[in-house]
Each structure stands twice: as C-alpha cells, then as structure tokens.
Amino acid sequence: MTMNLTLMILTLMLLAHPGAAEDKDTSLMKSAAIGNGGAGPTEKTLYQDSIQSTKESIARETLDAFYHDALDYYHDGRNEEALQLLDKIYSIDPHYEDVAHLRDLIRRRVQASQAETTLSTVREWMKKGEKAEAAGLRVLAISYWKQALSIDPHYAPAQRKIDESNRLLAKKEFETGYLHYHRGEMEDALDSWSNAIALDPSYKQRGLLLLMSKVELQMRRNQIARLAAQGFEQYQQGLFESALESYQELTKLEPRHEEARRMTAKIKIQIGQTAFKAAQAALAGRAYPEAIEQSNKAMQYGYEVARSSAIKVEAEHAIQRAKLPKPKKIKKEPPVAVSTATALAPPTPAAPAQPANPEEAMEHYRQGMAAIRKKDFHLAVDELDAASKLDPSNERIYMARERARQEWNAANASRTTP
C-alpha cells in the first residue's frame, strides 16, 4: 500500500513537473532496491513498468474528469469555464478525445454571441438616430450614428447615414455662402463655403476653391487699403501709437508695402523722441519714476538708447539716495504656449445631451469662429467642443467644429511631414 501511494504521488508530480519525473523514478527504484538487498534487472523493469502504468492511469482519470466537467459547462452555456478546462486538457494531450474540435466550437459560439450583442447595441443607436432625423434634429442624429460606429467601426449603414447627412448639410451651407457673397458679406461667405468643404470634400473639385481664393484676395486688398487709410488718419490726429499698430498690422499682411514700412520707422522715431525729451524733463524735475518710465519707452523704440539708459541709471541712483521706493515694474505674463506636438484625436462619442445653454453655446461658437479666422485651430476646437456640449443639436456649431478639427489635423500633419 505504501509503495502504491508513493507511485501515485510521483505520478501527480509528473503532471505538474514532467521534467523532474525521470529523476524521481530513478530515486524510487534505487530506494526499493536497497530495501530488498539489491534487485536484478528483471525486478527493476517491473518497478519501472508499474510506475509508468500508474502514471498513465492517473493522468487518464484526471483528463476524463476535466473533460466531463467541461462538457457539463458547455451544455449549461458556461462557455468561459468550459474553455479553461479544455485548454488544460489540450496543453497535456492535444489529441485527447475531440478536445480540439470542442474548443473551436465553443470559441465560435462565444464570438457569435459577442457579435450578436454588439449588433443589437449598434441597432439601438441607429434607431435613436433615425428618430432624431425624423424630428429634424440632423446633428443629433449624426451623433447617435457616430456612437454606433464607435462600437463597430465597420458598420457600413451608420457611415452611409453620416455621409448622407453631411452632404445635405454641405449643400445647404454652399447655398448659404452664395447668399452672403451676393450681399457683399465676403467673410461670412468664406465661412459657409469652408464648412461645406469640410463636410463634403467633393466641393473642392467643383471650382469652389478657385472662387474662395478670388474672394480672399479681394478681401486682403480691401483690408490693406482700410489699414493704410486708418493709419494715416490716426497719424494726422496725433494718435501715434494707434497709427503704429495699424501700420504694423498692415506690414504683416503686405511685408513689402512701402508706405507702411516708411511710416512705421517715422512713427517709432517720433514716439521715441517724445519719450526721450519727457525723460529729460522728468529727471530735471526730480520726477524719477517718470524719468525711468519714459527712458524705458525711448529705448523700446530705439531712440538715443545710450543717453536714455544713462537717464534711467541716474534716476535709479537718485531714488536709492533718497531712499524712495522703486517704481513697481509691471510683470508681463508670458503668452500661453499652445502645444502642437500631438494632433487632436477625435474622442469616442458619448450619448449626446439635450441643449443645456444655447446662449452660452453661441458665445463659445463666436470665440471658436474668431479662432478659426486667426488660424488658431487648437483654441477653435476647444471652444467649439464646449459649444457642442451645451447645444448638441446646433447645425452651425457642428459644421464649424468639423471644419476646425480638419484644419487642426491638417496643420499637425504638415508639421510632422519631413
């Protein structure tokens, strides 16, 4: 009995650690041989055959138990538990009974069940979209269909509905752009046409880009003329700093504009000269903080830098001698850096909410549109995302947001392309 128990333990160890089985069998046979005062070759062979037979018997019983439990789980619909047992059997003996076939069968059943559940969920979102579409809430319908696509990216009916709705919105926006164009509202026309292209890129091949380029060129010329007239008028009124801003803005649009370059240099000299004289007068009148401020201004515009710096130093020393508090320097906050290292990845769409605050949404929309015109697409996406959360059914917000996202992605793609 002791010998049989030892053999069973060894067999179980073989199942857990098959690499160590031969060494343990050898040790057992040696121990048995010593106990019997030595054994001949025939006895050793009998011991070895007995151990091997016991191993195979226990292994078979274990596999049988696993297999019958797996069948029970399979018939009860407990597929995951059945697969775990079948995987164990397969790892020990891949040819045991029909374990390979049964594993494949259960896996197909699990996949089919998951696919059916997924399809059911997708169809629910599709129905919500169709109801929203029937109620005239096209943008809300698109958000539901996008939710269906987020569950199954290959579900063609959802993509077709989105594309169809986008084409209808693009056509409407294209026609709106022409209305603005004939009224002379060029900036609004460009916005509408840009929205149309974002929703339906086929408008690029219909001559719309050429028309937009002509409108943009005319707007640029008009803006240049307006800034030139504005700057001259401000200069005539003695508003030198305002005139300088107008001419500098004009130079950004047209760097080779001769009048803008000439007037910019002239106004800087005049402002710097006025500041230098004011600094001299303030120093003479012992108005030291004013002297420092005006000398800084003169240096800012590049006028008499060395002499302006000397006035500033003298005023600072005078303040120290008089033990007067130094003027507080206005600390300029550094501009917020906008990261361009990663493109906006479109987030997974969630169930859209009902309009929360249309007025606040429109304020975010206006900020987003202003950012688009300044080509700050990162800010535009943030503002229009906020607007969409507040009013998810608004068509104008939806179209502008799609446009901003495309512009942002295109800008990032151009930066990363070598």
Summary of the structure (lengths in Angstrom):
residues: 418
radius of gyration: 41.1
end to end distance: 79.4
largest distance: 127.0
contacts: 1201
relative contact order: 0.05
helix: 79%
strand: 0%
